[in-house]
Amino acid sequence: MSVPFPEEFARRYRELGYWTGETFGSFLADRAARYADSVAVVDDRHRWTYRELDERASLMAQGFRDRGIAPGERVVVQLPNVAEFVSVVFGLFRAGAVPVFALPPHRFAEVSYFCRHSAAVAYVIADKAAGFDYRVLADEVRAAAPTVREVFVLGDPGAHTSLEDVPAAPPGEFPEVDPGGLAFLQLSGGSTGVPKLIPRTHDDYLYSVRESADICGLGPDSVYLVALPVAHNFPMSSAGILGAFHAGARIVLAPAPSPDVVFPLIEREGVTITGVVPPIALVWLDSAPKRSEDLSSLRLLQVGGAKFAEESARRVRPELGCGLQQVFGMAEGLVNYTRFDDDEDTVAISQGRPISPDDELLVVDADDNPVPEGEIGHLLTRGPYTIRGYYRAEEHNAQAFTPDGFYRTGDLVRLLPSGHVVVEGRAKDQINRGGEKVAAEEVENHLLAHPGVHDAAVVAVPDAFLGERTCAFVVTVGDQPPTGPQLRAFLRGRGLAAYKIPDRVEFVPEFPHTGVGKTSRRDLRAAFTARLAAERKG
């Protein structure tokens, strides 16, 4: 169901010491033995040491086993930034189960797909978060995904099972877990209308975690602030919570990334490192001079998820008083970092260079021919922590991967002589809205389900704050065509995540087409830009 690494590559990665045979369950046990009394996890209700976290993970593991969750079975986890996220996930790892990570903004369309596609047997949620009742969503998901036997709820469970009732006395031993086997599944930000699940193994992911912790300079005295959703790949592993645990550091979970929440946490906990997307970094830069909190403990701000403009990058040190590390990566594998010994210009203009000497990067044209050195092309990659195929997606894998195993990232890049990557854009019909990836085709398919929509095309338009916003161009049909607000309400009603709802809806009589009859998104973007310019003049 997931595509394994070819044995010749797996053998090489083991011989080079990249893959060590460590599993997530043994990873936590080892760190708990080394850093037993050090604080591991902090949120607004908890302050757990490594020993306490390890014990809670074992209690959760046995509790999940007692409720019939067997090794290899999938469990969708959709929790906010709370300490229980960590104990639940490591409990599932230790029980041999496979977490499937959903983000808090995901709604019925995404979560029901995760559950059906992975044949998940359980779903873990909070009762409410940010004004949304996840128990109602859970009822809808269970009706659509019959494999889900149980819903575990943090807080008031309603008709479901309380997460507090899960822990049970741990047994003497837990099941043996294959370090080369499936550890968890993440959502891809792919460009097609159907989401893809990314299979990661213990061996490949923990290699990237260890190297990331070293590149980011983490040690037992480090304090990592989780400002983004904790289940996102960036705060999970770049270097993230797992990098912090590898180094014996402390993580601090912030319920929101706004300055009025995170700045007091930075001061109180002595935060030394955190990672954000460009829009959040801009808000912090604008807010810092107006606030009184002491941010002097912060040594490193990581910015990733979308390209960080050079002008903004150069503001970080003078305005926040800390260093900047640019991060360019993907949940499918490849991660690039700027380094501490990079000069200021390299940090400002590039998105870093790869983690591993065995990360292979190709920059090619549309026919997979290498482009001249320094020119822009399509980025292909393979390496010791980049997947060889999506989960149960054979047809898509034939397009997303070359016959010799290179992943087509969909990014347009150029390489500097130093090996640093400069991201120049996307080749796919995918919109990067402040770090959240929006597949144009997915939103279009939902729009086309409306009886008043004849055709729809979703495009990216430039935005100074988010980098890109979404605009839906719509051709209507019928005597009572829908309005923009009605279409947005329709999409929300279909369970689409809020960040995928178009920022703007434009109605047009017909679409421009290319010479072969395809909708020309280039012309749509030009039309939108011209309309904006006319509005400003008017």
C-alpha positions as CSV (number, residue, x, y, z in Angstrom):
1,M,0.0,0.0,0.0
2,S,3.0,2.3,0.6
3,V,5.9,2.2,-1.8
4,P,9.1,0.9,-0.2
5,F,12.6,2.1,-0.8
6,P,14.4,-0.2,-3.3
7,E,16.6,-2.6,-1.3
8,E,19.9,-1.3,-2.8
9,F,19.1,2.2,-1.5
10,A,17.8,0.9,1.8
11,R,21.0,-1.0,2.3
12,R,23.1,2.0,1.4
13,Y,21.3,4.3,3.8
14,R,21.7,1.7,6.6
15,E,25.4,1.3,5.9
16,L,26.0,5.0,5.9
17,G,24.3,5.2,9.3
18,Y,21.3,7.3,8.2
19,W,18.9,4.6,9.2
20,T,19.6,3.3,12.6
21,G,16.7,0.9,13.3
22,E,15.3,3.2,16.0
23,T,11.5,3.5,16.2
24,F,9.4,6.3,17.7
25,G,8.5,4.2,20.7
26,S,12.2,3.5,21.5
27,F,13.2,7.1,20.6
28,L,11.0,8.5,23.4
29,A,12.1,5.8,25.9
30,D,15.8,6.5,25.2
31,R,15.3,10.3,25.7
32,A,13.3,9.7,28.8
33,A,16.2,7.6,30.3
34,R,18.7,10.4,29.4
35,Y,16.6,13.4,30.4
36,A,14.2,12.0,32.9
37,D,13.7,15.0,35.1
38,S,14.0,17.7,32.4
39,V,10.8,19.4,31.3
40,A,9.7,18.0,27.9
41,V,6.3,19.5,27.2
42,V,4.6,22.8,28.4
43,D,1.1,24.0,27.5
44,D,-1.4,26.2,29.4
45,R,-2.4,23.3,31.6
46,H,0.5,20.9,31.8
47,R,4.2,20.8,32.5
48,W,5.5,17.3,31.9
49,T,9.0,15.9,32.4
50,Y,10.5,13.4,29.9
51,R,9.8,10.6,32.5
52,E,6.1,11.7,32.8
53,L,5.7,12.0,29.1
54,D,7.1,8.5,28.6
55,E,4.9,7.0,31.3
56,R,1.8,8.7,29.8
57,A,2.6,7.4,26.4
58,S,2.8,3.8,27.8
59,L,-0.5,4.3,29.6
60,M,-2.1,5.5,26.4
61,A,-0.6,2.7,24.4
62,Q,-2.1,0.0,26.6
63,G,-5.4,1.9,26.7
64,F,-5.6,1.9,22.9
65,R,-4.7,-1.8,22.8
66,D,-7.4,-2.6,25.4
67,R,-9.9,-0.9,23.1
68,G,-9.1,-3.1,20.2
69,I,-6.6,-1.0,18.2
70,A,-4.2,-3.5,16.8
71,P,-0.7,-3.0,15.4
72,G,-0.8,-1.5,11.9
73,E,-4.3,-0.1,12.2
74,R,-4.7,3.6,11.4
75,V,-6.0,6.3,13.7
76,V,-6.8,9.9,12.6
77,V,-5.6,12.4,15.1
78,Q,-7.0,16.0,14.9
79,L,-6.0,17.9,18.0
80,P,-5.0,21.5,18.6
81,N,-1.7,22.5,20.2
82,V,-2.1,20.7,23.5
83,A,0.2,18.4,25.5
84,E,-2.2,15.5,24.9
85,F,-1.3,15.5,21.2
86,V,2.2,14.3,22.1
87,S,1.1,11.6,24.6
88,V,-1.6,10.3,22.2
89,V,0.8,10.1,19.2
90,F,3.6,8.4,21.1
91,G,1.0,6.1,22.7
92,L,-0.1,5.1,19.2
93,F,3.5,4.6,18.1
94,R,4.2,2.4,21.1
95,A,1.1,0.4,20.5
96,G,2.2,-0.2,16.9
97,A,-0.7,1.8,15.5
98,V,-0.3,4.3,12.7
99,P,-1.4,7.9,13.3
100,V,-2.9,9.8,10.4
101,F,-2.3,13.5,11.0
102,A,-5.2,16.0,10.4
103,L,-4.8,19.7,11.0
104,P,-7.4,21.7,13.1
105,P,-8.8,23.6,10.0
106,H,-9.6,20.4,8.2
107,R,-13.3,19.7,7.9
108,F,-15.6,16.9,6.6
109,A,-14.2,16.8,3.0
110,E,-10.7,16.2,4.2
111,V,-11.2,14.2,7.4
112,S,-13.8,11.8,5.8
113,Y,-11.3,11.2,3.0
114,F,-8.5,10.4,5.5
115,C,-10.7,8.0,7.3
116,R,-12.0,6.2,4.2
117,H,-8.7,6.1,2.3
118,S,-6.6,4.9,5.2
119,A,-9.5,2.6,6.6
120,A,-9.0,4.3,10.0
121,V,-10.5,2.5,13.0
122,A,-10.5,5.5,15.4
123,Y,-10.6,9.3,15.4
124,V,-9.1,11.5,18.1
125,I,-10.4,15.1,18.6
126,A,-10.9,17.9,21.0
127,D,-14.5,18.7,22.0
128,K,-14.3,22.3,20.8
129,A,-11.5,24.5,19.5
130,A,-11.6,28.0,18.0
131,G,-15.4,28.0,18.3
132,F,-15.8,24.8,16.3
133,D,-17.5,21.6,17.7
134,Y,-15.5,18.7,16.5
135,R,-18.0,16.2,18.0
136,V,-20.5,17.2,15.3
137,L,-17.9,16.7,12.7
138,A,-17.1,13.3,14.2
139,D,-20.7,12.2,13.8
140,E,-20.7,13.2,10.1
141,V,-17.3,11.4,9.6
142,R,-18.5,8.2,11.2
143,A,-21.6,8.1,9.0
144,A,-19.3,8.4,5.9
145,A,-16.5,6.2,7.1
146,P,-17.8,2.9,8.4
147,T,-14.4,1.6,9.5
148,V,-14.2,4.2,12.3
149,R,-15.2,2.2,15.4
150,E,-14.6,4.8,18.0
151,V,-14.1,8.5,18.6
152,F,-11.9,9.7,21.5
153,V,-12.6,13.2,22.7
154,L,-10.4,15.5,24.8
155,G,-12.8,17.4,27.0
156,D,-16.5,16.8,27.1
157,P,-17.0,13.6,25.0
158,G,-20.7,13.9,24.4
159,A,-21.8,10.6,22.9
160,H,-18.3,9.5,22.3
161,T,-15.4,8.2,24.5
162,S,-13.5,10.5,26.8
163,L,-9.8,10.5,26.1
164,E,-9.2,10.7,29.8
165,D,-10.7,7.2,30.2
166,V,-8.2,5.6,27.7
167,P,-5.0,5.2,29.9
168,A,-4.6,1.8,31.4
169,A,-1.9,0.0,33.3
170,P,1.0,-0.8,30.9
171,P,2.0,-4.4,30.2
172,G,5.5,-5.7,30.5
173,E,6.1,-5.4,26.7
174,F,4.7,-3.7,23.7
175,P,4.6,-5.2,20.2
176,E,7.8,-5.2,18.2
177,V,7.7,-2.5,15.5
178,D,9.5,-2.6,12.2
179,P,11.7,0.6,11.9
180,G,11.4,0.3,8.1
181,G,7.6,0.0,8.2
182,L,4.9,2.5,8.0
183,A,5.1,4.9,11.0
184,F,2.4,7.5,10.2
185,L,0.6,9.2,7.3
186,Q,0.5,12.9,6.5
187,L,-1.6,14.9,4.1
188,S,0.1,16.1,0.9
189,G,-0.4,19.6,-0.4
190,G,-0.6,18.2,-3.9
191,S,-2.2,20.0,-6.8
192,T,-4.8,17.5,-7.8
193,G,-8.5,17.4,-6.7
194,V,-7.9,14.3,-4.6
195,P,-5.7,14.6,-1.5
196,K,-2.8,12.2,-1.2
197,L,-1.5,10.6,2.0
198,I,2.2,10.5,2.6
199,P,3.7,7.4,4.2
200,R,6.7,7.9,6.4
201,T,8.8,5.2,8.1
202,H,10.5,5.4,11.5
203,D,13.9,5.1,9.9
204,D,13.6,7.7,7.2
205,Y,11.8,10.3,9.3
206,L,14.0,10.0,12.4
207,Y,17.1,10.4,10.2
208,S,15.8,13.8,9.1
209,V,14.9,14.7,12.7
210,R,18.4,14.0,14.0
211,E,20.1,15.9,11.3
212,S,17.7,18.8,11.6
213,A,18.3,19.1,15.3
214,D,22.0,19.3,14.7
215,I,21.7,21.8,11.8
216,C,19.4,24.0,14.0
217,G,21.8,23.9,16.9
218,L,19.4,22.3,19.4
219,G,20.6,21.1,22.8
220,P,19.2,20.4,26.3
221,D,19.0,24.1,27.0
222,S,16.9,24.9,23.9
223,V,13.3,25.8,24.2
224,Y,11.2,25.3,21.0
225,L,7.9,27.3,20.7
226,V,5.2,25.5,18.7
227,A,3.4,28.4,17.0
228,L,2.0,26.6,14.0
229,P,-0.3,23.6,14.2
230,V,1.7,20.9,15.9
231,A,0.7,18.2,13.4
232,H,2.1,20.1,10.5
233,N,5.4,18.7,9.1
234,F,7.3,22.0,9.7
235,P,6.8,22.2,13.5
236,M,6.9,18.4,13.8
237,S,10.4,17.8,12.5
238,S,12.2,20.9,11.1
239,A,13.6,20.7,13.7
240,G,10.3,20.9,15.5
241,I,9.0,19.0,18.5
242,L,10.8,15.8,17.5
243,G,14.1,17.6,17.0
244,A,13.7,19.1,20.4
245,F,13.0,15.7,22.0
246,H,16.0,14.3,20.2
247,A,18.2,17.0,21.9
248,G,16.5,16.8,25.3
249,A,15.0,20.2,24.9
250,R,11.7,21.6,26.0
251,I,8.7,22.3,23.7
252,V,6.1,25.0,24.5
253,L,2.8,24.7,22.8
254,A,1.1,28.0,21.9
255,P,-2.7,27.9,21.3
256,A,-2.4,30.6,18.6
257,P,0.5,32.4,16.8
258,S,-0.6,35.9,17.5
259,P,1.9,38.2,19.2
260,D,-0.4,38.7,22.3
261,V,-0.2,34.9,22.8
262,V,3.4,34.0,21.8
263,F,5.3,37.1,23.0
264,P,4.5,36.5,26.7
265,L,5.3,32.8,26.2
266,I,8.7,33.7,24.7
267,E,9.4,35.9,27.7
268,R,8.1,33.5,30.4
269,E,9.6,30.3,29.1
270,G,12.8,31.7,27.7
271,V,12.0,30.4,24.2
272,T,15.2,30.1,22.0
273,I,13.8,28.9,18.7
274,T,10.5,28.8,16.8
275,G,9.3,28.3,13.3
276,V,6.6,30.3,11.4
277,V,5.3,31.0,7.9
278,P,5.9,34.4,6.2
279,P,2.6,36.0,7.1
280,I,3.0,35.3,10.8
281,A,6.7,36.5,10.6
282,L,5.5,39.8,9.1
283,V,2.9,40.3,11.9
284,W,5.6,39.6,14.5
285,L,7.9,42.1,12.9
286,D,5.3,44.8,12.8
287,S,4.2,44.1,16.4
288,A,7.5,43.8,18.2
289,P,8.4,47.5,18.4
290,K,4.9,48.2,19.9
291,R,5.1,45.6,22.7
292,S,6.9,45.5,26.0
293,E,7.8,41.8,26.3
294,D,11.4,40.8,26.6
295,L,12.2,38.7,23.5
296,S,16.0,38.5,24.1
297,S,16.0,34.8,24.7
298,L,15.0,34.1,21.1
299,R,18.1,33.2,19.2
300,L,16.6,31.8,15.9
301,L,13.5,32.5,13.9
302,Q,12.8,29.8,11.3
303,V,10.6,30.9,8.3
304,G,9.3,28.3,5.9
305,G,6.1,27.0,4.2
306,A,6.3,29.7,1.5
307,K,9.0,32.0,0.1
308,F,10.0,34.7,2.5
309,A,10.7,38.0,0.6
310,E,14.2,39.3,0.7
311,E,13.2,42.7,2.1
312,S,11.3,41.0,5.0
313,A,14.2,38.5,5.6
314,R,16.6,41.4,6.1
315,R,14.3,42.9,8.8
316,V,14.5,39.9,11.2
317,R,17.8,40.6,13.0
318,P,17.4,44.3,13.5
319,E,13.8,44.2,14.5
320,L,13.5,40.9,16.4
321,G,17.1,40.7,17.6
322,C,17.6,37.1,16.5
323,G,19.0,35.2,13.6
324,L,17.0,34.0,10.7
325,Q,16.9,30.5,9.2
326,Q,15.1,30.0,6.0
327,V,13.5,26.5,5.6
328,F,12.2,25.0,2.4
329,G,10.8,21.5,2.6
330,M,7.9,19.2,2.0
331,A,6.1,16.5,3.9
332,E,7.1,14.1,1.1
333,G,10.7,14.4,2.3
334,L,13.4,16.9,1.1
335,V,14.2,19.7,3.6
336,N,16.6,22.6,3.0
337,Y,18.0,25.0,5.6
338,T,20.2,28.0,5.5
339,R,23.1,27.4,7.9
340,F,24.6,29.5,10.8
341,D,27.8,30.0,8.8
342,D,26.0,31.3,5.7
343,D,26.6,35.0,5.0
344,E,23.8,37.5,5.4
345,D,23.0,37.7,1.7
346,T,22.7,34.0,1.3
347,V,20.3,33.8,4.2
348,A,18.2,36.6,2.8
349,I,17.9,35.4,-0.8
350,S,17.9,31.6,-0.6
351,Q,15.8,28.9,1.0
352,G,18.8,26.8,2.1
353,R,20.5,23.7,1.1
354,P,19.6,20.0,1.7
355,I,20.0,18.1,5.0
356,S,21.9,15.2,3.6
357,P,24.9,14.6,1.3
358,D,22.7,11.9,-0.3
359,D,19.9,14.2,-1.1
360,E,19.9,14.2,-4.9
361,L,18.5,17.3,-6.6
362,L,17.8,17.7,-10.3
363,V,16.6,20.9,-12.0
364,V,15.1,20.0,-15.3
365,D,12.9,21.4,-18.1
366,A,9.4,20.2,-19.1
367,D,11.0,17.2,-20.8
368,D,13.2,16.2,-17.8
369,N,16.3,17.5,-19.5
370,P,18.8,19.3,-17.1
371,V,18.7,23.1,-17.4
372,P,21.9,25.1,-17.7
373,E,23.5,25.8,-14.3
374,G,21.8,28.7,-12.4
375,E,18.7,28.7,-14.6
376,I,15.1,28.1,-13.4
377,G,13.6,24.6,-13.8
378,H,11.5,21.9,-12.2
379,L,12.9,20.4,-9.0
380,L,13.1,16.7,-8.8
381,T,14.6,14.9,-5.8
382,R,15.3,11.6,-4.1
383,G,17.2,10.7,-1.0
384,P,17.2,8.8,2.4
385,Y,14.1,10.6,3.7
386,T,12.1,11.3,0.6
387,I,9.2,8.9,-0.1
388,R,9.1,6.7,-3.2
389,G,5.3,6.9,-3.6
390,Y,2.0,8.1,-2.0
391,Y,-0.2,5.7,0.0
392,R,-2.5,3.6,-2.1
393,A,-2.1,6.0,-5.1
394,E,-0.6,3.8,-7.9
395,E,-2.0,5.8,-10.8
396,H,-0.9,9.2,-9.4
397,N,2.5,7.8,-8.4
398,A,3.2,7.0,-12.1
399,Q,3.0,10.8,-12.7
400,A,4.5,12.1,-9.5
401,F,7.7,10.0,-9.6
402,T,10.1,9.2,-12.3
403,P,10.8,5.6,-13.2
404,D,14.1,5.8,-11.3
405,G,12.5,7.1,-8.1
406,F,12.8,10.9,-8.3
407,Y,9.9,12.8,-6.8
408,R,8.5,15.6,-8.9
409,T,8.1,18.4,-6.3
410,G,6.1,20.8,-8.5
411,D,8.5,23.6,-7.5
412,L,10.3,25.9,-9.9
413,V,13.8,26.6,-8.5
414,R,17.3,27.6,-9.4
415,L,20.5,26.5,-7.7
416,L,23.2,28.8,-6.5
417,P,26.9,27.7,-7.0
418,S,27.0,27.0,-3.3
419,G,24.2,24.4,-3.6
420,H,21.6,26.6,-2.0
421,V,18.1,26.5,-3.5
422,V,16.2,29.7,-4.6
423,V,12.5,29.0,-4.9
424,E,11.0,30.8,-7.9
425,G,7.4,29.5,-7.9
426,R,5.2,26.5,-8.5
427,A,4.7,24.5,-11.7
428,K,1.5,22.9,-10.5
429,D,-2.0,24.4,-10.2
430,Q,-1.4,24.8,-6.5
431,I,-1.8,28.0,-4.5
432,N,0.5,28.7,-1.6
433,R,-1.7,30.8,0.7
434,G,0.6,31.9,3.5
435,G,2.0,28.4,3.8
436,E,-1.3,26.6,3.4
437,K,-1.4,24.6,0.1
438,V,-4.7,24.9,-1.8
439,A,-5.2,22.6,-4.8
440,A,-7.1,24.5,-7.5
441,E,-8.7,21.4,-8.9
442,E,-10.1,20.4,-5.6
443,V,-11.9,23.7,-5.0
444,E,-13.0,23.8,-8.7
445,N,-14.6,20.3,-8.3
446,H,-16.6,21.5,-5.3
447,L,-17.7,24.7,-7.1
448,L,-18.9,22.6,-10.1
449,A,-21.2,20.7,-7.8
450,H,-23.3,23.8,-7.5
451,P,-26.3,23.7,-9.9
452,G,-25.8,27.3,-10.8
453,V,-22.1,26.9,-11.8
454,H,-21.3,26.0,-15.4
455,D,-17.6,26.2,-15.2
456,A,-15.0,27.3,-12.6
457,A,-11.3,28.1,-12.5
458,V,-9.4,28.9,-9.3
459,V,-6.2,30.8,-9.7
460,A,-3.5,32.4,-7.4
461,V,-3.2,36.2,-7.3
462,P,-0.3,38.1,-5.7
463,D,-0.8,39.3,-2.2
464,A,1.7,41.3,-0.2
465,F,0.8,39.7,3.1
466,L,0.0,36.0,2.3
467,G,2.2,35.8,-0.8
468,E,-0.8,34.4,-2.8
469,R,-4.6,34.5,-2.3
470,T,-7.2,32.6,-4.2
471,C,-9.6,33.9,-6.8
472,A,-12.4,31.8,-8.3
473,F,-13.5,32.7,-11.7
474,V,-17.0,31.4,-12.3
475,V,-19.3,31.0,-15.3
476,T,-22.9,30.7,-14.1
477,V,-25.9,29.0,-15.6
478,G,-29.7,29.3,-15.0
479,D,-32.1,32.1,-14.3
480,Q,-31.0,32.7,-10.7
481,P,-27.2,32.5,-10.7
482,P,-25.5,32.3,-7.3
483,T,-23.7,35.3,-5.7
484,G,-20.2,35.2,-4.3
485,P,-21.3,34.9,-0.7
486,Q,-23.7,32.1,-1.6
487,L,-20.9,30.2,-3.3
488,R,-18.7,30.6,-0.3
489,A,-21.5,29.3,1.9
490,F,-22.0,26.4,-0.4
491,L,-18.3,25.4,-0.1
492,R,-18.4,25.7,3.6
493,G,-21.5,23.5,3.6
494,R,-19.6,20.9,1.7
495,G,-17.1,20.7,4.5
496,L,-14.2,22.4,2.8
497,A,-11.5,23.8,5.2
498,A,-11.8,27.6,5.7
499,Y,-8.4,28.4,4.1
500,K,-9.6,26.8,0.8
501,I,-12.6,29.0,0.5
502,P,-11.8,31.5,-2.3
503,D,-10.8,35.0,-1.1
504,R,-12.6,36.5,-4.0
505,V,-15.2,35.3,-6.5
506,E,-15.3,36.8,-10.0
507,F,-18.2,36.1,-12.5
508,V,-17.3,36.0,-16.2
509,P,-19.3,35.2,-19.3
510,E,-16.7,32.7,-20.6
511,F,-13.2,31.6,-20.1
512,P,-10.2,32.4,-22.3
513,H,-8.6,29.3,-23.8
514,T,-5.3,28.2,-25.0
515,G,-4.7,27.0,-28.6
516,V,-5.6,23.4,-27.6
517,G,-8.8,24.4,-25.9
518,K,-7.7,24.4,-22.3
519,T,-8.6,27.2,-19.8
520,S,-5.8,29.7,-19.8
521,R,-5.0,30.5,-16.2
522,R,-2.3,32.9,-17.3
523,D,-4.9,34.9,-19.1
524,L,-7.2,34.7,-16.1
525,R,-4.5,36.0,-13.8
526,A,-3.8,38.8,-16.3
527,A,-7.5,39.7,-16.4
528,F,-7.7,39.8,-12.7
529,T,-4.6,42.0,-12.4
530,A,-6.0,44.4,-15.0
531,R,-9.3,44.6,-13.1
532,L,-7.5,45.3,-9.8
533,A,-5.5,48.1,-11.5
534,A,-8.7,49.6,-13.0
535,E,-10.4,49.5,-9.5
536,R,-7.5,51.3,-8.0
537,K,-7.6,54.0,-10.6
538,G,-11.4,54.4,-10.2
